[in-house]
Amino acid sequence: MKNEGDVGALAIGLVISVALAALFAVLAWKYWHGQWLRSIAGNNFVPEEEYASPEQRKLGRRVSVAMIIACAMSATIPMIGFGGFLGNETLYTLGATLCGASTVALIAYIVLMFVAMSRERRNAENELMAKDPSQSENVRLDRRATIVLLVILCVYLLCVVVVPKLVGY
């Protein structure tokens, strides 16, 4: 490892990392307390009276945990910068390891969160169909739309992650 950085780039990186960590910490706090829930993707069309529901509170707490993990990830990035700037292999490796571990933890948590939410949604849909069989077509269309979106996401990830490695990038 060689000392390739300059003080300006290190300072900018530090400011951005600290700002992101602070932003994620504030979001985690607000979501945990049931505030700013409209900023969660897909949650901006929820009626006002539903924001006080237990489901919204649970959603806010789940997303809050993801924000805490993202905050930890952002806080480890300056270690990588300082390690590279100072030529300290140990600090650089520790920062990269912690950042990588928090990235894996964030991805794993988001996957688990979506699996849990999918199960809850499926149970609610099954209850809806049991109460009102006329809603079964709407539920089937929603499930198909979810499958199509998952297929699109998988194709996108395949193109972004696998294809460049095959081509040699």
N, C-alpha and C positions, 0 to 999 in steps of 0.2 A: 504494500500500500504506500503510495506516495502522497505527499502534501500538494494537492492540486488546487485547492480552494483559495478564494480570497475572502477577506473579511466582509466585504459588502454582500457577497452571495450568501455567506454564512449568516449574516445578520438578517437578511431578507427571509431566508429559510426559517430562521428561529422565530421571527415575527409571525410568519404565516402559520407555522406549526402551533405556536402558543394561541394565536387567534382562533384556529380551528378547534383546538382542545377546549378553549373557553366557550366557543359556540356550542360544541357538543355537550358540554357540562350544563350550560343554560337550558338547552333543549331537553336534556334528561330531566332536569329539575321541573321544568314546566310540564312536560308530558306526565311525569310521575304524579303531579298534583292536578291532572285533568285540564290543563290549560294549553292553549295553542294547538289543539287537536286538529284544527282545520289544515294545518301545515303538513299533516301526514298524507302521503299520496293516496288518492282515492277517497279521502275522508272529507273533502270539501263540499260535498253535496248532501251531507247528513243534515236532517232537519234540526233546528235549534233545540227543540224539546228533547231530542234523543241524546244530546251531549251530556246530560246528567245520568244516563243509563249505566248500569254496571258493565255492560259490554264495552262502552266507550272508555270507561275507567280502566278496564282490563287491557284494552288496546294501548292506551297511553302508558301503562306500566310496562307492557311488553316492549314497546318501542323505546321507552326510557332505558331499559337494560341494553339495547343495541347502541344507544347513544353513549352510554358509559363505556362500553367496549371501544367504540370509535374514539372517544376521548383519550382512553389509554393508548390506543394506537397512535394518535396524533402526538401525544406527549413523548413517545419513544423516538419519533423521527429526528429530533435534534441530536440525540445520541449518535446517530449515524453521521450527521453532518460534522459534529465536533470530532468524532473519531477520525473521519477522513481529513479534516482540516489539520488536526494535530498530528496525524500520522500514527495514531494509537490504534493498533489492530484489535486489541481487546475491547476497547470502547465501541469501535465500529461493529465488531462481531456481536457484542452484547445488544447493541441497539438494533441491528438487523434481525437478530434472533427474536427479541421481544416484539418488534414490529411485525415480523412474520407470524409469530404465535398469536398476536392479537388480531391479525388479519384473518387467520384460520378460525379463531374463536368467533369473530364477527360473522363470517360466512356460515359457520356451523350453527350459530344461534339463529340467524335469519332463516336458514332452512328449517330448523326445528320449530321456529315461530310460525312459519307458513304451513307446516304440516299440522300443527295443533289448530291453527285457525281454519284450515281446510276441513279437519275432522268436525270441528264445531259447526261450521257452515253446512256440512253434509248432514249432520244430525238435525239441524234446524230445518233444512230443506225436506228431509224425510218426515219430520213432524208436520210441516206445512202440507205435504202431499197426503198424509194420513187424515188431516183435518179437512182439506179441500182438494179432492182429486182433480178438479179442473185446472189446478196450478201445475200439474205434472209436466205439461209441455214446456212451460216457462223454465222449470227446473232443468229439464233435459237440454234446452238451448243454452242455459247458463253453464252447464257442465261441459257442453261441447265447446263453448267459447273459451273456457278455462283450458281445455286440452289443446286447442289450437294455439293459444298463447304460450303454453309450455313447449309445444313443438317448435314454434318460432324462436323462443328463447334458446332451446337446445341447438338449433341450427346456427343461430347467431354465435353462441359460445363456441361451437365447433369451428366456425369460420375465423373467429378471433384468436382462439387458443391453439387449435390443432393445425390448421392450414399454414400459418406462418412458419411453424416448426417443420412441416413437411417440405415447404418451399425453400427453407434455409435462412429465414430472417431471424 
